[in-house]
Amino acid sequence: MNIGGFEIERKFLIAMPAPEVLERGETSRITQTYLVGEPGTTERVRKRAWKDHAEYTHTIKRKLSNMRRLEDEHQIGEETYRQLLLRADPDCRVMEKTRCVLVIDGLTWELDIFPFWDDRAILELELTGEEQHFALPDCFTLIREVTDDPRYTNAALSREIVTEQLP
């Protein structure tokens, strides 16, 4: 989601949630490929698959701050997706993840579970403004906020997986 072309989000490193938390949300599988693009931008294509269908998107982001990005995202067809894959950045791994979307207290939380971690996950909350107040739901165990840590962007993780020991 973006507001007026802007994506405003907070990102949290959390302990892997219990299976019953995941059962409360809508789950999909995401395959994300970063492309060689314009300097100063991050460009990707994504296949998001549910049990009965798949959607394809093409996204270009330009960082404005750690929390705010200018985002141009639109749906594309499978053939366009396959054509754009030809521009895959050879320095990036294809990112596979399971996304669980949970609506809690009227807010939509996106929980990303990556196959390279078994003890942690990334939790994101897209905001309507940088000053929006919220509380982290009790069903998640916060390790720390990583909104300002560039190592935890999906683009950075496609280049190098963070392997630090957890507290």
Wavefront OBJ file of the C-alpha trace (Angstrom):
o trace
v 0.000 0.000 0.000
v 1.166 3.497 -0.597
v -0.330 6.886 0.093
v 0.055 9.321 -2.799
v 2.929 7.283 -4.221
v 4.696 7.054 -0.852
v 5.305 3.921 1.163
v 5.642 4.646 4.876
v 6.493 1.630 6.976
v 8.033 0.492 10.227
v 9.924 -2.780 10.338
v 10.617 -5.059 13.303
v 12.822 -8.077 13.877
v 10.782 -10.499 15.973
v 11.208 -13.983 17.394
v 9.592 -16.629 15.204
v 5.923 -16.580 16.193
v 3.984 -19.621 17.344
v 2.172 -21.604 14.620
v -1.218 -20.625 16.047
v -0.407 -16.951 15.331
v 0.234 -17.791 11.683
v -3.043 -19.691 11.452
v -4.913 -16.441 12.187
v -3.704 -14.746 9.004
v -3.833 -15.078 5.231
v -0.698 -16.770 3.930
v 0.959 -16.535 0.527
v 4.302 -17.509 -1.019
v 6.408 -14.722 -2.495
v 9.237 -14.992 -5.001
v 11.003 -11.669 -5.375
v 13.721 -10.913 -7.929
v 15.746 -7.704 -7.938
v 16.541 -6.159 -11.293
v 19.383 -4.092 -12.664
v 17.869 -0.613 -12.690
v 18.557 3.088 -12.475
v 21.112 4.277 -9.898
v 19.454 5.397 -6.672
v 16.463 3.109 -7.131
v 15.556 -0.416 -6.142
v 13.642 -2.296 -8.809
v 12.036 -5.701 -8.442
v 9.459 -8.109 -9.788
v 7.379 -10.290 -7.518
v 5.238 -13.354 -7.900
v 2.810 -13.760 -5.023
v 0.994 -17.090 -4.973
v -1.996 -18.242 -2.976
v -3.553 -21.698 -3.172
v -5.715 -20.878 -6.183
v -4.011 -18.015 -8.053
v -0.917 -15.846 -8.465
v -0.329 -12.130 -8.955
v 2.690 -10.447 -10.498
v 3.962 -6.956 -9.689
v 6.730 -4.660 -10.864
v 8.010 -2.152 -8.303
v 10.487 0.720 -8.383
v 11.379 2.396 -5.079
v 13.459 5.447 -4.289
v 14.479 5.928 -0.652
v 13.554 9.297 0.832
v 14.232 8.368 4.487
v 14.538 5.147 6.476
v 10.770 5.117 6.913
v 9.552 6.722 3.667
v 10.038 5.689 0.052
v 8.658 6.920 -3.221
v 7.032 3.819 -4.666
v 5.776 3.027 -8.153
v 4.136 -0.402 -8.047
v 1.748 -1.945 -10.524
v 0.405 -5.337 -11.472
v 1.782 -6.967 -14.581
v 0.976 -10.132 -16.489
v 2.945 -13.340 -16.282
v 4.576 -12.776 -19.678
v 5.827 -9.290 -18.705
v 7.084 -10.779 -15.437
v 9.074 -13.394 -17.347
v 10.523 -10.738 -19.666
v 11.593 -8.556 -16.731
v 13.310 -11.546 -15.115
v 15.849 -11.303 -17.944
v 17.126 -8.135 -16.179
v 17.746 -9.977 -12.879
v 20.630 -8.500 -10.892
v 23.340 -11.197 -10.833
v 24.602 -9.878 -7.473
v 21.273 -10.658 -5.760
v 19.719 -13.970 -4.806
v 16.093 -14.599 -5.634
v 14.205 -14.032 -2.379
v 11.690 -16.664 -1.319
v 9.467 -16.004 1.665
v 6.145 -16.837 3.199
v 4.002 -13.822 3.998
v 1.286 -13.948 6.605
v -1.040 -10.935 6.686
v -2.776 -10.385 10.014
v -5.318 -7.704 10.848
v -5.008 -6.910 14.565
v -6.756 -3.989 16.246
v -7.647 -2.555 12.847
v -4.033 -2.514 11.602
v -2.630 -4.728 8.855
v 0.619 -6.429 9.856
v 2.760 -8.244 7.270
v 4.876 -11.036 8.714
v 7.650 -12.341 6.452
v 9.187 -15.724 7.190
v 12.388 -16.516 5.306
v 13.787 -20.025 4.738
v 17.265 -18.961 5.904
v 16.095 -18.150 9.471
v 14.339 -20.521 11.840
v 14.435 -18.319 14.949
v 13.367 -14.892 13.650
v 11.103 -13.135 11.173
v 10.412 -9.617 9.894
v 7.197 -7.843 10.816
v 6.134 -4.735 8.871
v 3.429 -2.174 9.407
v 2.563 0.290 6.656
v 1.448 3.595 8.094
v -0.712 6.446 6.857
v 1.836 8.950 8.227
v 5.218 8.954 9.919
v 3.704 10.084 13.239
v 0.969 7.422 13.369
v 0.806 5.748 16.788
v 0.373 2.000 17.276
v 1.205 -0.776 19.706
v 2.989 -3.970 18.780
v 0.512 -6.833 19.313
v 1.173 -9.116 22.295
v 1.358 -12.185 20.052
v 4.780 -11.019 18.762
v 8.052 -11.012 20.699
v 10.086 -7.975 19.695
v 13.828 -8.405 19.286
v 14.265 -4.833 18.056
v 13.016 -2.323 15.534
v 15.023 -2.452 12.294
v 13.370 0.379 10.353
v 16.671 2.274 10.473
v 18.903 -0.758 9.867
v 19.598 -1.035 6.123
v 20.753 -4.665 6.504
v 17.126 -5.732 6.971
v 15.672 -4.440 3.714
v 14.703 -7.249 1.374
v 17.101 -5.847 -1.223
v 19.997 -5.999 1.274
v 19.026 -9.510 2.401
v 19.099 -10.600 -1.248
v 22.804 -9.686 -1.227
v 23.810 -10.796 2.291
v 21.851 -12.642 4.964
v 22.170 -11.195 8.456
v 23.483 -13.952 10.722
v 24.026 -12.092 13.987
v 23.351 -13.921 17.241
v 20.096 -12.962 18.909
v 20.056 -11.697 22.495
l 1 2 3 4 5 6 7 8 9 10 11 12 13 14 15 16 17 18 19 20 21 22 23 24 25 26 27 28 29 30 31 32 33 34 35 36 37 38 39 40 41 42 43 44 45 46 47 48 49 50 51 52 53 54 55 56 57 58 59 60 61 62 63 64 65 66 67 68 69 70 71 72 73 74 75 76 77 78 79 80 81 82 83 84 85 86 87 88 89 90 91 92 93 94 95 96 97 98 99 100 101 102 103 104 105 106 107 108 109 110 111 112 113 114 115 116 117 118 119 120 121 122 123 124 125 126 127 128 129 130 131 132 133 134 135 136 137 138 139 140 141 142 143 144 145 146 147 148 149 150 151 152 153 154 155 156 157 158 159 160 161 162 163 164 165 166 167
